[in-house]
Amino acid sequence: MRFTARIQVMLKPAVNDPQGNAVLGSLHSLGFDGVRDVRVGKMLTLDVEAPDEPAAHRDVHEMCDKLLANPVIEAYEADIRPG
Amino acid sequence: MRFTARIQVMLKPAVNDPQGNAVLGSLHSLGFDGVRDVRVGKMLTLDVEAPDEPAAHRDVHEMCDKLLANPVIEAYEADIRPG
């Protein structure tokens, strides 16, 4: 079976986000004064072949733990659907 | 009023994604043979102050068009909610 996983990886709230701060500064200098905070993370879309849905979930979470997210400073959310 | 915008910026499907290909190769070498395709994009979370919801939508789309996404090669989706 084919699954699509959408994985969102963000820095944990306590971790400083220099890229987010740079974007915030750029938005302010463009005149967007209403922006108070910016956090920048990754969004990954994976096409995964797995025998069933539990196997797809297990695989994707293992990929996140081993490669896609750094559990020390990042948190991830994975949305896995057939198709 | 305070709004939270979650903006997802991905390369358009026709655009080659070297970062995604690198992640795909790494996943294969870790033994995740079921992965067929990987695309890597950005996820931005913004706290925005705006007088009302239409103004927040207008501001966020303008930020995307001017700075956060490159319309030539990227497509974005913005989800904007009060709070």
N, CA and C atoms of all chains as a GROMACS GRO file, in nm:
protein
  498
    1MET      N    1   0.084  -0.122   0.000
    1MET     CA    2   0.000   0.000   0.000
    1MET      C    3   0.086   0.125   0.000
    2ARG      N    4   0.032   0.229  -0.060
    2ARG     CA    5   0.104   0.355  -0.072
    2ARG      C    6   0.049   0.455   0.031
    3PHE      N    7   0.139   0.525   0.099
    3PHE     CA    8   0.097   0.626   0.198
    3PHE      C    9   0.170   0.757   0.171
    4THR      N   10   0.103   0.866   0.207
    4THR     CA   11   0.168   0.997   0.204
    4THR      C   12   0.184   1.047   0.346
    5ALA      N   13   0.307   1.079   0.382
    5ALA     CA   14   0.334   1.133   0.516
    5ALA      C   15   0.372   1.279   0.504
    6ARG      N   16   0.306   1.363   0.580
    6ARG     CA   17   0.343   1.505   0.588
    6ARG      C   18   0.400   1.528   0.727
    7ILE      N   19   0.527   1.562   0.732
    7ILE     CA   20   0.598   1.574   0.860
    7ILE      C   21   0.643   1.717   0.880
    8GLN      N   22   0.603   1.770   0.994
    8GLN     CA   23   0.638   1.907   1.028
    8GLN      C   24   0.739   1.902   1.141
    9VAL      N   25   0.855   1.962   1.120
    9VAL     CA   26   0.962   1.961   1.221
    9VAL      C   27   0.989   2.106   1.264
   10MET      N   28   0.966   2.136   1.390
   10MET     CA   29   0.989   2.272   1.441
   10MET      C   30   1.087   2.266   1.558
   11LEU      N   31   1.163   2.374   1.576
   11LEU     CA   32   1.245   2.386   1.696
   11LEU      C   33   1.152   2.390   1.817
   12LYS      N   34   1.196   2.329   1.928
   12LYS     CA   35   1.116   2.335   2.051
   12LYS      C   36   1.104   2.481   2.096
   13PRO      N   37   0.993   2.515   2.164
   13PRO     CA   38   0.969   2.656   2.200
   13PRO      C   39   1.083   2.720   2.279
   14ALA      N   40   1.153   2.642   2.361
   14ALA     CA   41   1.260   2.700   2.444
   14ALA      C   42   1.388   2.726   2.364
   15VAL      N   43   1.395   2.675   2.240
   15VAL     CA   44   1.518   2.685   2.162
   15VAL      C   45   1.517   2.813   2.078
   16ASN      N   46   1.624   2.888   2.084
   16ASN     CA   47   1.639   3.011   2.008
   16ASN      C   48   1.635   2.982   1.857
   17ASP      N   49   1.568   3.067   1.780
   17ASP     CA   50   1.550   3.042   1.636
   17ASP      C   51   1.608   3.159   1.555
   18PRO      N   52   1.738   3.156   1.525
   18PRO     CA   53   1.801   3.267   1.454
   18PRO      C   54   1.741   3.293   1.317
   19GLN      N   55   1.700   3.185   1.248
   19GLN     CA   56   1.640   3.202   1.115
   19GLN      C   57   1.505   3.275   1.126
   20GLY      N   58   1.427   3.236   1.228
   20GLY     CA   59   1.300   3.304   1.254
   20GLY      C   60   1.323   3.451   1.288
   21ASN      N   61   1.425   3.479   1.368
   21ASN     CA   62   1.454   3.618   1.405
   21ASN      C   63   1.496   3.700   1.283
   22ALA      N   64   1.572   3.638   1.192
   22ALA     CA   65   1.614   3.708   1.069
   22ALA      C   66   1.492   3.741   0.983
   23VAL      N   67   1.400   3.645   0.971
   23VAL     CA   68   1.278   3.669   0.892
   23VAL      C   69   1.195   3.780   0.958
   24LEU      N   70   1.185   3.776   1.092
   24LEU     CA   71   1.111   3.880   1.165
   24LEU      C   72   1.170   4.018   1.135
   25GLY      N   73   1.302   4.028   1.140
   25GLY     CA   74   1.368   4.156   1.110
   25GLY      C   75   1.339   4.203   0.968
   26SER      N   76   1.343   4.110   0.873
   26SER     CA   77   1.316   4.146   0.732
   26SER      C   78   1.172   4.192   0.715
   27LEU      N   79   1.078   4.123   0.781
   27LEU     CA   80   0.937   4.163   0.770
   27LEU      C   81   0.917   4.302   0.829
   28HIS      N   82   0.982   4.330   0.943
   28HIS     CA   83   0.970   4.464   1.001
   28HIS      C   84   1.026   4.570   0.906
   29SER      N   85   1.141   4.538   0.844
   29SER     CA   86   1.199   4.641   0.757
   29SER      C   87   1.119   4.658   0.628
   30LEU      N   88   1.034   4.560   0.595
   30LEU     CA   89   0.942   4.577   0.482
   30LEU      C   90   0.814   4.651   0.523
   31GLY      N   91   0.803   4.684   0.651
   31GLY     CA   92   0.686   4.760   0.696
   31GLY      C   93   0.578   4.677   0.764
   32PHE      N   94   0.601   4.545   0.779
   32PHE     CA   95   0.501   4.460   0.846
   32PHE      C   96   0.522   4.466   0.997
   33ASP      N   97   0.478   4.579   1.057
   33ASP     CA   98   0.505   4.603   1.199
   33ASP      C   99   0.420   4.517   1.292
   34GLY      N  100   0.314   4.459   1.236
   34GLY     CA  101   0.224   4.379   1.320
   34GLY      C  102   0.278   4.241   1.355
   35VAL      N  103   0.388   4.201   1.294
   35VAL     CA  104   0.441   4.066   1.320
   35VAL      C  105   0.518   4.068   1.451
   36ARG      N  106   0.482   3.978   1.544
   36ARG     CA  107   0.542   3.976   1.676
   36ARG      C  108   0.648   3.867   1.691
   37ASP      N  109   0.626   3.754   1.622
   37ASP     CA  110   0.719   3.642   1.638
   37ASP      C  111   0.716   3.556   1.513
   38VAL      N  112   0.832   3.500   1.476
   38VAL     CA  113   0.840   3.409   1.362
   38VAL      C  114   0.923   3.289   1.404
   39ARG      N  115   0.872   3.170   1.374
   39ARG     CA  116   0.949   3.047   1.393
   39ARG      C  117   0.959   2.979   1.258
   40VAL      N  118   1.076   2.928   1.224
   40VAL     CA  119   1.094   2.862   1.094
   40VAL      C  120   1.130   2.716   1.116
   41GLY      N  121   1.057   2.628   1.052
   41GLY     CA  122   1.085   2.485   1.062
   41GLY      C  123   1.084   2.421   0.924
   42LYS      N  124   1.082   2.288   0.924
   42LYS     CA  125   1.083   2.212   0.799
   42LYS      C  126   0.949   2.143   0.779
   43MET      N  127   0.912   2.129   0.653
   43MET     CA  128   0.796   2.048   0.618
   43MET      C  129   0.844   1.944   0.517
   44LEU      N  130   0.826   1.818   0.548
   44LEU     CA  131   0.869   1.711   0.457
   44LEU      C  132   0.746   1.634   0.411
   45THR      N  133   0.743   1.603   0.282
   45THR     CA  134   0.638   1.517   0.228
   45THR      C  135   0.704   1.390   0.176
   46LEU      N  136   0.660   1.275   0.226
   46LEU     CA  137   0.719   1.146   0.188
   46LEU      C  138   0.614   1.057   0.123
   47ASP      N  139   0.650   0.991   0.014
   47ASP     CA  140   0.570   0.881  -0.039
   47ASP      C  141   0.630   0.751   0.012
   48VAL      N  142   0.549   0.673   0.083
   48VAL     CA  143   0.601   0.554   0.149
   48VAL      C  144   0.519   0.432   0.109
   49GLU      N  145   0.588   0.325   0.076
   49GLU     CA  146   0.524   0.196   0.047
   49GLU      C  147   0.535   0.110   0.174
   50ALA      N  148   0.422   0.061   0.225
   50ALA     CA  149   0.424  -0.022   0.346
   50ALA      C  150   0.311  -0.123   0.338
   51PRO      N  151   0.325  -0.238   0.406
   51PRO     CA  152   0.221  -0.342   0.396
   51PRO      C  153   0.086  -0.297   0.452
   52ASP      N  154   0.085  -0.214   0.558
   52ASP     CA  155  -0.041  -0.167   0.613
   52ASP      C  156  -0.018  -0.035   0.688
   53GLU      N  157  -0.126   0.023   0.740
   53GLU     CA  158  -0.115   0.155   0.803
   53GLU      C  159  -0.028   0.155   0.930
   54PRO      N  160  -0.044   0.056   1.020
   54PRO     CA  161   0.045   0.055   1.137
   54PRO      C  162   0.192   0.048   1.098
   55ALA      N  163   0.224  -0.029   0.995
   55ALA     CA  164   0.364  -0.039   0.951
   55ALA      C  165   0.413   0.095   0.897
   56ALA      N  166   0.326   0.166   0.823
   56ALA     CA  167   0.364   0.297   0.770
   56ALA      C  168   0.392   0.394   0.885
   57HIS      N  169   0.303   0.392   0.987
   57HIS     CA  170   0.324   0.480   1.103
   57HIS      C  171   0.456   0.447   1.172
   58ARG      N  172   0.480   0.318   1.192
   58ARG     CA  173   0.602   0.275   1.261
   58ARG      C  174   0.725   0.322   1.182
   59ASP      N  175   0.724   0.298   1.050
   59ASP     CA  176   0.838   0.339   0.966
   59ASP      C  177   0.862   0.490   0.973
   60VAL      N  178   0.756   0.566   0.957
   60VAL     CA  179   0.772   0.713   0.951
   60VAL      C  180   0.825   0.765   1.085
   61HIS      N  181   0.771   0.714   1.196
   61HIS     CA  182   0.821   0.762   1.326
   61HIS      C  183   0.967   0.722   1.347
   62GLU      N  184   1.003   0.604   1.297
   62GLU     CA  185   1.144   0.562   1.308
   62GLU      C  186   1.234   0.653   1.223
   63MET      N  187   1.186   0.690   1.102
   63MET     CA  188   1.264   0.782   1.016
   63MET      C  189   1.284   0.916   1.087
   64CYS      N  190   1.178   0.965   1.151
   64CYS     CA  191   1.187   1.094   1.221
   64CYS      C  192   1.289   1.083   1.335
   65ASP      N  193   1.279   0.974   1.413
   65ASP     CA  194   1.368   0.960   1.530
   65ASP      C  195   1.514   0.941   1.487
   66LYS      N  196   1.535   0.874   1.372
   66LYS     CA  197   1.672   0.843   1.332
   66LYS      C  198   1.737   0.950   1.245
   67LEU      N  199   1.657   1.021   1.164
   67LEU     CA  200   1.718   1.112   1.067
   67LEU      C  201   1.651   1.248   1.053
   68LEU      N  202   1.517   1.249   1.048
   68LEU     CA  203   1.450   1.371   1.002
   68LEU      C  204   1.440   1.480   1.108
   69ALA      N  205   1.436   1.442   1.235
   69ALA     CA  206   1.428   1.542   1.342
   69ALA      C  207   1.539   1.516   1.442
   70ASN      N  208   1.585   1.622   1.505
   70ASN     CA  209   1.684   1.610   1.613
   70ASN      C  210   1.608   1.623   1.745
   71PRO      N  211   1.585   1.511   1.815
   71PRO     CA  212   1.495   1.513   1.931
   71PRO      C  213   1.544   1.603   2.045
   72VAL      N  214   1.671   1.641   2.042
   72VAL     CA  215   1.723   1.728   2.149
   72VAL      C  216   1.663   1.870   2.137
   73ILE      N  217   1.654   1.919   2.013
   73ILE     CA  218   1.609   2.058   1.996
   73ILE      C  219   1.482   2.072   1.912
   74GLU      N  220   1.437   1.962   1.850
   74GLU     CA  221   1.322   1.973   1.759
   74GLU      C  222   1.208   1.880   1.802
   75ALA      N  223   1.087   1.922   1.768
   75ALA     CA  224   0.969   1.838   1.788
   75ALA      C  225   0.904   1.818   1.652
   76TYR      N  226   0.845   1.701   1.629
   76TYR     CA  227   0.781   1.680   1.499
   76TYR      C  228   0.638   1.632   1.515
   77GLU      N  229   0.559   1.657   1.410
   77GLU     CA  230   0.424   1.601   1.399
   77GLU      C  231   0.416   1.533   1.264
   78ALA      N  232   0.364   1.412   1.262
   78ALA     CA  233   0.352   1.340   1.135
   78ALA      C  234   0.206   1.307   1.108
   79ASP      N  235   0.163   1.338   0.987
   79ASP     CA  236   0.027   1.306   0.944
   79ASP      C  237   0.041   1.206   0.830
   80ILE      N  238  -0.008   1.083   0.850
   80ILE     CA  239   0.016   0.975   0.754
   80ILE      C  240  -0.119   0.925   0.702
   81ARG      N  241  -0.137   0.931   0.571
   81ARG     CA  242  -0.263   0.888   0.510
   81ARG      C  243  -0.241   0.799   0.390
   82PRO      N  244  -0.333   0.706   0.366
   82PRO     CA  245  -0.322   0.624   0.246
   82PRO      C  246  -0.330   0.711   0.121
   83GLY      N  247  -0.260   0.670   0.017
   83GLY     CA  248  -0.275   0.741  -0.111
   83GLY      C  249  -0.156   0.824  -0.149
   84MET      N  250  -0.623   4.267   1.736
   84MET     CA  251  -0.643   4.122   1.754
   84MET      C  252  -0.516   4.047   1.717
   85ARG      N  253  -0.502   3.934   1.784
   85ARG     CA  254  -0.383   3.852   1.762
   85ARG      C  255  -0.418   3.730   1.675
   86PHE      N  256  -0.334   3.700   1.577
   86PHE     CA  257  -0.357   3.585   1.489
   86PHE      C  258  -0.231   3.498   1.482
   87THR      N  259  -0.253   3.370   1.460
   87THR     CA  260  -0.142   3.279   1.434
   87THR      C  261  -0.153   3.231   1.291
   88ALA      N  262  -0.046   3.251   1.216
   88ALA     CA  263  -0.043   3.204   1.077
   88ALA      C  264   0.055   3.090   1.065
   89ARG      N  265   0.010   2.980   1.009
   89ARG     CA  266   0.099   2.867   0.979
   89ARG      C  267   0.113   2.861   0.828
   90ILE      N  268   0.234   2.883   0.780
   90ILE     CA  269   0.257   2.893   0.636
   90ILE      C  270   0.350   2.781   0.591
   91GLN      N  271   0.303   2.708   0.493
   91GLN     CA  272   0.379   2.596   0.439
   91GLN      C  273   0.426   2.634   0.300
   92VAL      N  274   0.557   2.632   0.279
   92VAL     CA  275   0.615   2.670   0.149
   92VAL      C  276   0.685   2.548   0.091
   93MET      N  277   0.638   2.500  -0.024
   93MET     CA  278   0.699   2.384  -0.089
   93MET      C  279   0.742   2.422  -0.230
   94LEU      N  280   0.846   2.356  -0.280
   94LEU     CA  281   0.881   2.371  -0.421
   94LEU      C  282   0.766   2.318  -0.505
   95LYS      N  283   0.741   2.383  -0.620
   95LYS     CA  284   0.637   2.334  -0.710
   95LYS      C  285   0.674   2.194  -0.760
   96PRO      N  286   0.573   2.112  -0.790
   96PRO     CA  287   0.599   1.972  -0.828
   96PRO      C  288   0.699   1.957  -0.944
   97ALA      N  289   0.700   2.050  -1.037
   97ALA     CA  290   0.788   2.037  -1.154
   97ALA      C  291   0.932   2.075  -1.122
   98VAL      N  292   0.956   2.133  -1.003
   98VAL     CA  293   1.090   2.180  -0.970
   98VAL      C  294   1.170   2.070  -0.900
   99ASN      N  295   1.290   2.048  -0.947
   99ASN     CA  296   1.380   1.949  -0.888
   99ASN      C  297   1.412   1.987  -0.743
  100ASP      N  298   1.417   1.886  -0.653
  100ASP     CA  299   1.436   1.912  -0.511
  100ASP      C  300   1.560   1.837  -0.461
  101PRO      N  301   1.678   1.899  -0.474
  101PRO     CA  302   1.803   1.829  -0.436
  101PRO      C  303   1.806   1.792  -0.287
  102GLN      N  304   1.748   1.877  -0.201
  102GLN     CA  305   1.747   1.845  -0.059
  102GLN      C  306   1.660   1.721  -0.032
  103GLY      N  307   1.546   1.716  -0.100
  103GLY     CA  308   1.460   1.599  -0.089
  103GLY      C  309   1.529   1.473  -0.139
  104ASN      N  310   1.601   1.486  -0.251
  104ASN     CA  311   1.673   1.370  -0.305
  104ASN      C  312   1.782   1.323  -0.209
  105ALA      N  313   1.849   1.418  -0.142
  105ALA     CA  314   1.953   1.381  -0.045
  105ALA      C  315   1.892   1.305   0.074
  106VAL      N  316   1.777   1.354   0.121
  106VAL     CA  317   1.709   1.286   0.232
  106VAL      C  318   1.665   1.146   0.189
  107LEU      N  319   1.612   1.136   0.065
  107LEU     CA  320   1.570   1.006   0.012
  107LEU      C  321   1.688   0.908   0.011
  108GLY      N  322   1.803   0.953  -0.037
  108GLY     CA  323   1.923   0.868  -0.039
  108GLY      C  324   1.964   0.824   0.101
  109SER      N  325   1.959   0.917   0.197
  109SER     CA  326   1.995   0.883   0.335
  109SER      C  327   1.898   0.782   0.395
  110LEU      N  328   1.769   0.799   0.366
  110LEU     CA  329   1.670   0.705   0.419
  110LEU      C  330   1.692   0.566   0.361
  111HIS      N  331   1.722   0.559   0.229
  111HIS     CA  332   1.751   0.429   0.168
  111HIS      C  333   1.873   0.365   0.231
  112SER      N  334   1.978   0.446   0.256
  112SER     CA  335   2.099   0.385   0.313
  112SER      C  336   2.079   0.345   0.459
  113LEU      N  337   1.977   0.399   0.524
  113LEU     CA  338   1.943   0.353   0.660
  113LEU      C  339   1.852   0.229   0.657
  114GLY      N  340   1.814   0.186   0.537
  114GLY     CA  341   1.734   0.064   0.524
  114GLY      C  342   1.585   0.089   0.502
  115PHE      N  343   1.544   0.215   0.489
  115PHE     CA  344   1.401   0.243   0.465
  115PHE      C  345   1.374   0.235   0.315
  116ASP      N  346   1.364   0.113   0.265
  116ASP     CA  347   1.353   0.092   0.120
  116ASP      C  348   1.215   0.127   0.066
  117GLY      N  349   1.116   0.138   0.155
  117GLY     CA  350   0.979   0.166   0.112
  117GLY      C  351   0.956   0.310   0.073
  118VAL      N  352   1.053   0.398   0.097
  118VAL     CA  353   1.032   0.540   0.066
  118VAL      C  354   1.056   0.563  -0.082
  119ARG      N  355   0.957   0.623  -0.150
  119ARG     CA  356   0.965   0.640  -0.296
  119ARG      C  357   1.003   0.782  -0.336
  120ASP      N  358   0.960   0.880  -0.255
  120ASP     CA  359   0.987   1.019  -0.291
  120ASP      C  360   0.988   1.105  -0.165
  121VAL      N  361   1.074   1.205  -0.164
  121VAL     CA  362   1.079   1.300  -0.052
  121VAL      C  363   1.084   1.442  -0.108
  122ARG      N  364   1.002   1.530  -0.055
  122ARG     CA  365   1.009   1.672  -0.088
  122ARG      C  366   1.030   1.747   0.043
  123VAL      N  367   1.120   1.845   0.040
  123VAL     CA  368   1.148   1.921   0.161
  123VAL      C  369   1.110   2.067   0.139
  124GLY      N  370   1.031   2.121   0.230
  124GLY     CA  371   0.992   2.261   0.223
  124GLY      C  372   1.008   2.329   0.357
  125LYS      N  373   0.949   2.448   0.368
  125LYS     CA  374   0.958   2.525   0.492
  125LYS      C  375   0.822   2.534   0.558
  126MET      N  376   0.825   2.540   0.690
  126MET     CA  377   0.703   2.566   0.766
  126MET      C  378   0.731   2.687   0.854
  127LEU      N  379   0.654   2.792   0.838
  127LEU     CA  380   0.673   2.913   0.919
  127LEU      C  381   0.552   2.935   1.008
  128THR      N  382   0.578   2.971   1.133
  128THR     CA  383   0.470   3.008   1.223
  128THR      C  384   0.487   3.154   1.261
  129LEU      N  385   0.385   3.235   1.236
  129LEU     CA  386   0.393   3.380   1.263
  129LEU      C  387   0.287   3.420   1.364
  130ASP      N  388   0.325   3.504   1.460
  130ASP     CA  389   0.227   3.573   1.545
  130ASP      C  390   0.207   3.711   1.486
  131VAL      N  391   0.082   3.742   1.450
  131VAL     CA  392   0.055   3.868   1.379
  131VAL      C  393  -0.054   3.946   1.452
  132GLU      N  394  -0.031   4.072   1.469
  132GLU     CA  395  -0.131   4.164   1.526
  132GLU      C  396  -0.197   4.236   1.409
  133ALA      N  397  -0.332   4.230   1.402
  133ALA     CA  398  -0.403   4.298   1.293
  133ALA      C  399  -0.540   4.341   1.344
  134PRO      N  400  -0.597   4.444   1.281
  134PRO     CA  401  -0.727   4.495   1.331
  134PRO      C  402  -0.840   4.392   1.320
  135ASP      N  403  -0.840   4.311   1.214
  135ASP     CA  404  -0.945   4.209   1.199
  135ASP      C  405  -0.893   4.096   1.111
  136GLU      N  406  -0.976   3.993   1.092
  136GLU     CA  407  -0.931   3.874   1.020
  136GLU      C  408  -0.898   3.902   0.872
  137PRO      N  409  -0.982   3.977   0.800
  137PRO     CA  410  -0.946   4.007   0.661
  137PRO      C  411  -0.811   4.079   0.650
  138ALA      N  412  -0.783   4.170   0.743
  138ALA     CA  413  -0.654   4.242   0.741
  138ALA      C  414  -0.539   4.145   0.766
  139ALA      N  415  -0.559   4.051   0.858
  139ALA     CA  416  -0.454   3.952   0.887
  139ALA      C  417  -0.427   3.867   0.763
  140HIS      N  418  -0.534   3.823   0.695
  140HIS     CA  419  -0.518   3.744   0.572
  140HIS      C  420  -0.442   3.824   0.467
  141ARG      N  421  -0.481   3.951   0.449
  141ARG     CA  422  -0.417   4.036   0.348
  141ARG      C  423  -0.268   4.051   0.379
  142ASP      N  424  -0.238   4.082   0.507
  142ASP     CA  425  -0.098   4.100   0.547
  142ASP      C  426  -0.016   3.973   0.522
  143VAL      N  427  -0.068   3.859   0.565
  143VAL     CA  428   0.010   3.735   0.555
  143VAL      C  429   0.034   3.699   0.408
  144HIS      N  430  -0.068   3.715   0.324
  144HIS     CA  431  -0.047   3.682   0.183
  144HIS      C  432   0.053   3.779   0.119
  145GLU      N  433   0.050   3.906   0.162
  145GLU     CA  434   0.147   4.002   0.111
  145GLU      C  435   0.289   3.965   0.156
  146MET      N  436   0.304   3.920   0.282
  146MET     CA  437   0.436   3.876   0.330
  146MET      C  438   0.488   3.758   0.248
  147CYS      N  439   0.396   3.665   0.217
  147CYS     CA  440   0.437   3.548   0.139
  147CYS      C  441   0.482   3.591   0.000
  148ASP      N  442   0.402   3.680  -0.063
  148ASP     CA  443   0.435   3.721  -0.199
  148ASP      C  444   0.564   3.802  -0.205
  149LYS      N  445   0.590   3.882  -0.100
  149LYS     CA  446   0.706   3.971  -0.103
  149LYS      C  447   0.834   3.907  -0.050
  150LEU      N  448   0.823   3.815   0.047
  150LEU     CA  449   0.944   3.767   0.113
  150LEU      C  450   0.950   3.616   0.138
  151LEU      N  451   0.838   3.559   0.184
  151LEU     CA  452   0.848   3.423   0.242
  151LEU      C  453   0.853   3.313   0.137
  152ALA      N  454   0.792   3.337   0.021
  152ALA     CA  455   0.793   3.236  -0.085
  152ALA      C  456   0.843   3.299  -0.214
  153ASN      N  457   0.907   3.219  -0.295
  153ASN     CA  458   0.950   3.262  -0.428
  153ASN      C  459   0.849   3.207  -0.529
  154PRO      N  460   0.760   3.295  -0.579
  154PRO     CA  461   0.649   3.245  -0.661
  154PRO      C  462   0.692   3.176  -0.791
  155VAL      N  463   0.816   3.196  -0.832
  155VAL     CA  464   0.862   3.131  -0.955
  155VAL      C  465   0.875   2.979  -0.934
  156ILE      N  466   0.927   2.941  -0.819
  156ILE     CA  467   0.954   2.798  -0.797
  156ILE      C  468   0.880   2.739  -0.678
  157GLU      N  469   0.815   2.823  -0.597
  157GLU     CA  470   0.751   2.772  -0.476
  157GLU      C  471   0.602   2.804  -0.473
  158ALA      N  472   0.527   2.717  -0.405
  158ALA     CA  473   0.386   2.742  -0.380
  158ALA      C  474   0.366   2.742  -0.229
  159TYR      N  475   0.275   2.824  -0.179
  159TYR     CA  476   0.252   2.826  -0.035
  159TYR      C  477   0.105   2.808   0.000
  160GLU      N  478   0.084   2.759   0.122
  160GLU     CA  479  -0.050   2.752   0.180
  160GLU      C  480  -0.043   2.821   0.314
  161ALA      N  481  -0.138   2.910   0.343
  161ALA     CA  482  -0.138   2.980   0.472
  161ALA      C  483  -0.267   2.950   0.546
  162ASP      N  484  -0.253   2.909   0.671
  162ASP     CA  485  -0.368   2.885   0.758
  162ASP      C  486  -0.361   2.990   0.870
  163ILE      N  487  -0.461   3.078   0.873
  163ILE     CA  488  -0.457   3.194   0.965
  163ILE      C  489  -0.575   3.186   1.061
  164ARG      N  490  -0.545   3.182   1.191
  164ARG     CA  491  -0.651   3.171   1.292
  164ARG      C  492  -0.632   3.270   1.405
  165PRO      N  493  -0.741   3.318   1.463
  165PRO     CA  494  -0.729   3.406   1.579
  165PRO      C  495  -0.660   3.332   1.694
  166GLY      N  496  -0.586   3.408   1.772
  166GLY     CA  497  -0.525   3.349   1.893
  166GLY      C  498  -0.378   3.324   1.880
   0.00000   0.00000   0.00000
